[in-house]
Amino acid sequence: MPLYHKLGSFPQKRHTQFEKPNGGLYYEQLFGTEGFHGHSSLLYHVHRPTQVKEILKSYSVEPKIAIGKNIKSLLLKGFELKPEDDFLDSRKAMLVNKDCTIGLAAPRQSLRNYFYKNADADEMIFIHKGKGKLRTMMGNIPFEYGDYLIIPRGMIYQIDFDTLENRLFYVESFAPFYTPKRYKNESGQHLEHSPFCERDFILPNELETHDEKGDFLIKIKKEGMMHEVVYATHPFDVVGWDGYNFPYGFSIHNFEPITGRVHQPPPVHQTFETATFVVCSFVPRLYDYHPKSIPAPYNHSNIDSDEVLYYVDGDFMSRNNIEQGHITLHPKGIPHGPAPGTMERSIGHKETHELAVMVDTFRPLMVTEEAMGLDDGQYYKSWVE
């Protein structure tokens, strides 16, 4: 997201001496993406951010694949995922490919006993149920129902929940998340026809600065492994930073839908993009207003992408028997469309109150063993009359 932000104190000129009030220098760190080419920020630490005291253990967290080459449409009953206390233990991969991991989580407790860093992937966490605060080395972000949290790779964070029932839908991406190019001008400002603008983003605030030495456990995910690393100083020791690479939030309720006289294609709902998939937000909106319009979506072929829909709330007029927390997978290779009867029932309706998140991947998705445990087993037959 090409938006400049800053918190705390830092020198007027980058890569110059920044003196501590009681003597000594703060330690500068470049926090960037895509080498030295992508978005970056400059952070200033009380202590060197490089002090590893010990690596306790390393173990695999790679998901176990049940179906490697899938042609079957699936419906996963997401709310049947059993809650777990620990934040990382609760995260279960459902669908994966070489570009991303799509999963669910139902953590009961805040992440406070250790810190977490995803060294491989940017994370998008959608808050379906729950409220709390994302705490990071670059500041804190409050969140609630309907919020997307975008966390750049390499970000050290913890997460506080004010609630016991928390339901999360997440995507780990090996390419950075951006807002769609067509919504922005050459310098990156969102244009007038964009369904959201810079005012809608929830930026980091409340910078925590801890001047502490000791043993601080950071769990680092890298190449399918989890490494438990002990650092010599508190990772939240940043006194200030500025730049373009930082975590942020965005509420799905602030997405302003684009409508037309006839049914609009899914790209009008696009919210984020990467080099390998897109994320769309389906929100309450007026239906098409052509006198002969059919509000239900037309049948379309999945030739170039797998389509994943996460159902959040409301009445999903194109499907039957869809509930909160359900995930549908429509794989590339076979067309899909509205369930039998829903096209006819949609005629004459003026609006919808549905709320859903869609992820369209450009490579096929593999199905994990965890996903098969939530599969209804019948969805692929649901178009048969």
C-alpha positions in Angstrom: 0.0 0.0 0.0 1.8 3.2 -1.1 0.9 5.2 2.0 3.5 7.0 4.1 3.1 6.6 7.8 5.3 7.4 10.9 5.3 6.8 14.6 7.6 7.9 17.4 11.0 9.6 17.0 13.7 9.2 14.3 16.5 11.4 12.9 15.8 14.0 10.2 18.1 12.2 7.8 18.1 8.5 7.2 21.3 6.4 7.8 22.7 9.0 10.2 23.5 9.0 13.9 20.5 9.0 16.2 21.6 9.5 19.7 19.9 8.2 22.9 19.2 10.8 25.6 21.6 9.2 28.0 24.4 8.4 25.5 24.9 5.8 22.8 23.1 5.4 19.5 19.8 3.8 18.5 20.1 1.0 15.9 18.6 1.5 12.5 16.9 -1.4 10.6 15.6 -1.4 7.1 12.3 -3.4 7.0 11.7 -3.9 3.3 10.1 -6.2 0.7 11.3 -7.6 -2.6 14.9 -6.9 -1.9 15.6 -3.1 -2.0 12.9 -2.5 -4.6 9.5 -2.9 -2.8 7.9 -1.0 0.0 10.1 -0.4 3.0 10.3 1.4 6.4 13.2 2.4 8.6 13.0 1.4 12.3 15.1 2.6 15.2 15.7 0.1 18.0 16.9 0.6 21.6 19.0 -2.6 21.2 20.5 -4.4 18.2 17.7 -6.4 16.6 20.1 -9.2 15.7 20.8 -10.8 19.1 20.0 -14.5 18.9 20.9 -16.3 22.1 19.7 -19.8 21.3 17.6 -21.8 18.9 15.7 -24.2 21.0 14.1 -26.5 18.5 12.8 -26.7 14.9 9.9 -28.8 13.7 7.7 -29.2 10.6 4.3 -27.4 10.4 3.7 -28.3 6.8 0.1 -29.2 6.1 -0.8 -32.8 5.3 -2.3 -33.1 1.8 -5.4 -35.2 1.3 -6.1 -34.4 -2.4 -3.1 -33.1 -4.5 -4.9 -32.7 -7.8 -8.5 -31.8 -7.2 -11.5 -31.5 -9.5 -14.3 -31.7 -6.9 -16.2 -28.7 -5.7 -16.2 -28.8 -1.9 -18.1 -27.2 1.0 -16.3 -27.0 4.3 -18.3 -26.3 7.5 -15.8 -23.9 9.1 -17.5 -23.4 12.4 -17.1 -27.1 13.1 -13.4 -26.5 13.6 -12.8 -27.0 17.3 -11.4 -24.1 19.2 -8.0 -24.3 20.8 -6.3 -22.2 23.4 -3.0 -21.4 21.6 -3.1 -19.0 18.6 -0.7 -20.9 16.4 -2.1 -24.3 17.4 -5.6 -23.1 16.4 -4.5 -22.2 12.9 -5.4 -25.0 10.4 -4.5 -24.9 6.8 -7.5 -25.9 4.5 -6.3 -25.2 1.0 -2.7 -24.7 -0.2 -0.6 -24.2 -3.3 2.9 -22.9 -4.0 1.7 -19.3 -3.7 -0.5 -19.3 -0.6 -2.1 -21.1 2.3 -5.8 -20.5 3.1 -6.9 -21.5 6.6 -9.2 -21.1 9.6 -8.4 -20.5 13.2 -10.5 -20.5 16.4 -8.1 -19.3 19.2 -9.5 -19.0 22.7 -6.6 -17.2 24.3 -4.4 -14.2 23.6 -0.9 -14.7 22.2 1.3 -13.5 25.1 3.7 -16.3 26.0 5.8 -15.9 22.9 6.1 -13.7 19.9 5.4 -14.8 16.3 7.1 -14.0 13.0 6.1 -15.4 9.5 9.4 -15.1 7.6 8.0 -16.4 4.4 4.6 -14.9 3.9 2.5 -11.8 4.2 -0.6 -12.6 6.3 -4.2 -11.5 5.8 -6.4 -12.3 8.8 -10.1 -11.7 8.5 -11.9 -11.3 11.8 -15.2 -13.1 11.6 -15.8 -13.3 15.4 -13.9 -11.6 18.1 -12.4 -8.3 19.2 -9.0 -7.2 20.4 -5.7 -5.7 19.5 -2.9 -6.7 17.1 0.4 -5.8 18.9 3.4 -5.4 16.7 7.0 -4.0 16.8 5.7 -1.1 14.7 2.6 -0.2 16.8 -0.8 -1.6 17.7 -4.0 -1.9 15.7 -7.4 -2.5 17.3 -9.7 -4.9 15.5 -13.3 -6.2 15.5 -15.8 -8.1 13.5 -15.3 -7.5 9.8 -11.7 -6.3 9.9 -9.0 -7.4 7.6 -5.5 -7.3 9.2 -2.6 -7.1 6.7 0.7 -8.2 8.3 3.8 -8.0 6.2 6.3 -10.9 6.2 9.0 -10.6 8.9 6.7 -8.6 11.2 7.0 -9.7 14.9 3.7 -9.6 16.6 1.4 -10.8 19.4 -2.4 -10.7 19.4 -4.7 -9.8 22.3 -8.4 -11.0 22.3 -11.0 -9.3 24.4 -13.3 -12.2 23.6 -13.4 -16.0 24.2 -15.1 -16.9 20.9 -12.9 -15.9 18.1 -13.2 -17.1 14.5 -10.6 -16.1 11.9 -10.2 -16.7 8.2 -6.6 -16.2 7.0 -4.4 -16.3 3.9 -0.7 -16.6 3.9 0.8 -15.2 0.7 4.3 -15.6 -0.6 3.8 -12.4 -2.6 3.0 -9.0 -1.0 -0.6 -7.8 -0.7 -1.5 -4.6 -2.5 -4.7 -2.7 -3.3 -5.7 -3.1 -7.0 -3.7 -1.1 -9.5 -6.8 0.1 -11.3 -8.1 1.9 -8.2 -4.9 4.1 -8.1 -3.1 6.8 -10.0 0.5 6.8 -11.1 1.7 7.9 -7.6 -0.4 5.4 -5.8 -3.3 7.6 -4.5 -6.7 5.9 -4.6 -8.9 7.4 -7.4 -12.4 8.8 -7.1 -14.0 5.6 -8.5 -12.2 3.3 -6.0 -14.6 1.5 -3.6 -12.4 2.7 -0.7 -9.8 5.3 0.0 -6.9 6.1 2.4 -9.3 7.3 5.1 -10.6 3.8 5.5 -7.3 2.2 6.5 -6.6 1.5 10.2 -3.0 2.4 10.7 -0.6 1.4 13.5 -0.7 3.5 16.6 0.2 3.2 20.3 3.9 2.4 19.7 5.2 0.1 22.5 8.9 0.6 23.4 10.3 -1.9 25.8 13.9 -1.5 27.0 14.3 -5.0 28.4 17.0 -7.6 28.3 16.4 -11.3 29.1 15.1 -14.4 27.2 12.4 -13.6 24.7 10.9 -16.5 22.7 10.0 -15.8 19.1 8.5 -18.6 17.0 9.6 -18.1 13.4 7.8 -19.8 10.5 10.1 -20.4 7.5 9.9 -23.0 4.7 7.3 -25.1 6.4 9.3 -25.2 9.6 8.7 -23.6 13.0 11.9 -22.4 14.7 11.8 -21.5 18.4 14.4 -18.8 18.8 15.4 -17.0 21.9 16.3 -13.3 21.6 18.4 -11.3 24.1 16.1 -8.2 24.1 12.4 -7.5 23.9 11.4 -7.3 20.2 9.1 -4.4 20.8 12.0 -1.9 21.4 11.4 0.4 18.5 11.4 4.1 19.5 10.3 5.3 16.1 9.9 4.5 12.4 8.7 5.9 9.1 8.0 4.5 5.7 5.6 2.5 3.5 5.9 -1.1 4.8 3.8 -1.7 8.0 0.8 -3.6 9.2 -2.7 -2.1 8.8 -6.3 -2.9 9.0 -9.4 -2.4 6.8 -13.0 -3.0 7.6 -15.1 -4.9 5.1 -17.9 -2.6 6.2 -16.1 0.3 4.6 -16.0 -1.3 1.1 -18.4 0.7 -1.1 -20.0 -1.7 -3.6 -20.0 -0.9 -7.4 -23.4 -1.8 -9.0 -24.9 -1.5 -12.4 -28.0 -2.0 -14.6 -27.0 -5.7 -15.2 -25.0 -8.1 -13.1 -21.5 -7.0 -12.4 -18.5 -9.5 -12.6 -16.5 -10.4 -9.5 -13.6 -7.9 -10.2 -15.8 -5.0 -9.1 -15.6 -6.5 -5.6 -11.8 -6.7 -5.6 -10.1 -5.5 -2.4 -6.5 -6.8 -2.5 -4.3 -8.3 -5.1 -1.0 -10.2 -5.2 1.0 -11.5 -8.2 -0.7 -14.9 -7.7 -4.3 -14.4 -6.4 -6.9 -11.7 -5.7 -9.2 -11.1 -2.7 -12.8 -9.8 -3.1 -15.3 -8.5 -0.6 -19.0 -9.2 -1.2 -21.0 -6.7 0.9 -24.6 -5.5 1.2 -25.6 -3.7 -2.0 -28.5 -2.8 -4.3 -29.2 -5.3 -7.1 -29.1 -4.6 -10.8 -31.8 -2.2 -12.0 -32.3 -3.2 -15.7 -36.0 -4.0 -16.0 -35.1 -7.6 -17.2 -32.1 -8.1 -14.9 -31.3 -11.4 -13.2 -29.6 -10.6 -9.9 -28.1 -14.1 -9.4 -24.7 -14.5 -11.0 -24.5 -16.2 -14.4 -22.8 -19.6 -14.8 -19.1 -19.2 -15.5 -16.2 -21.4 -16.3 -13.3 -21.8 -13.9 -10.6 -22.1 -16.6 -7.8 -20.0 -15.1 -8.4 -20.0 -11.4 -9.7 -21.8 -8.3 -12.4 -19.9 -6.5 -12.8 -19.9 -2.7 -15.7 -18.2 -1.0 -15.8 -17.7 2.8 -19.3 -16.9 3.9 -19.5 -14.4 6.7 -23.1 -13.3 7.2 -26.5 -12.6 5.5 -28.5 -14.5 2.9 -26.5 -15.9 0.0 -29.0 -15.7 -2.8 -26.9 -17.8 -5.3 -26.6 -20.8 -3.1 -28.9 -23.1 -1.0 -28.2 -24.1 2.6 -25.2 -21.9 3.1 -24.4 -20.9 6.7 -21.8 -18.6 8.5 -18.3 -20.0 8.4 -18.9 -22.2 5.4 -16.1 -22.3 2.7 -16.8 -23.4 -0.9 -14.2 -24.4 -3.3 -15.0 -24.2 -7.0 -11.9 -25.7 -8.8 -10.6 -24.8 -12.2 -11.7 -27.1 -15.0 -15.5 -27.2 -14.5 -18.1 -24.4 -14.6 -20.2 -23.4 -11.7 -23.0 -21.0 -11.0 -26.2 -20.4 -9.0 -27.8 -23.4 -7.4 -31.0 -24.8 -9.1 -33.9 -22.5 -8.4 -31.9 -19.5 -7.1 -31.7 -17.7 -10.5 -35.5 -17.7 -10.8 -36.0 -16.7 -7.1 -33.6 -13.8 -7.5 -35.7 -12.0 -10.1 -37.5 -9.0 -8.7 -35.3 -8.7 -5.6 -33.9 -5.2 -5.1 -31.0 -5.8 -2.7 -28.8 -8.3 -0.8 -27.4 -8.3 2.7 -24.7 -10.9 2.1 -21.2 -10.6 3.4 -18.4 -12.9 2.1 -14.7 -12.9 1.3 -13.5 -14.5 -2.0 -10.0 -15.7 -2.9 -9.3 -16.5 -6.5 -6.0 -18.2 -7.0 -4.2 -18.5 -10.4 -2.8 -21.9 -9.5 -4.9 -25.0 -8.4 -5.3 -25.6 -4.7 -4.6 -28.8 -2.9 -6.9 -29.9 -0.2 -5.5 -30.7 3.3 -6.5 -33.5 5.7 -7.8 -30.8 8.1 -10.2 -29.6 5.3 -11.5 -33.1 4.6 -12.5 -33.3 8.3 -14.9 -30.4 7.6 -16.1 -31.4 4.2 -19.9 -32.1 3.8 -19.2 -34.7 1.1 -22.1 -33.8 -1.1 -21.6 -30.2 -2.4 -20.2 -31.2 -5.8 -23.6 -32.7 -6.6 -25.6 -29.6 -5.6 -26.2 -28.5 -9.2 -28.0 -31.7 -10.2 -31.8 -31.1 -10.5 
